[in-house]
Amino acid sequence: MVSKQVGLAYFNIISFNQPVKEIIKEPKKILCQKCEPVTDFEEAKQIADELLIVIKSVSKWWNKWLGFAANQIGFSKRIIVLRKSKNEYNVLINPVLVEKRFPFPCVETCYSFNSKKYYMVKRYLLAKVKYQNLKGESQETILKGPSAIYQEIDHINGILVSEIGLRIW
């Protein structure tokens, strides 16, 4: 596998023989536990590689707001991957929402559900996030518009969308 990091985005070129890690499904305990902070960035890179393989295996062109958290593939670490565009992904280590503005209702589901369920949850149109990159360097970004960041941070905090949302279907 060839890896390259450019700014926020982290790219991988994967072979077709690369095994895809299984997505953990509810009610597995790891999904309901707060994940541990990352201190070993070599380990974080390996977990990020696994997350990137998984997100690329399920990524669809129509699903712009896609993300995965490390505990969804069995690692209790504060690592998330977000789809930025068709072929770009962001890896955020130890992310923290430091500011959020302009709440709005949002319909969400989750790959960790055993069946398709949809929930109405409160999310935000503007968020400031502090995190570390794969080198351990502190970063800050402002996200505008709908984003998977909220659900993925909920995941690493041990919270499923089914716990905070109103089931609508």
Secondary structure, 3 states (H helix, E strand, C coil): CEEEEECCEEEEECCCCCCCCCCCCCCCHHHHCCCECCCCHHHHHHHHHHHHHHHHHHCCCCCCCCEEEHHHHCCCECEEEEEEECCEEEEEEEEEEEEEEEEEEEEECCCCCCCCCCEEEEEEEEEEEEEECCCCCEEEEEEECCCCHHHHHHHHCCCCHHHHCEECC
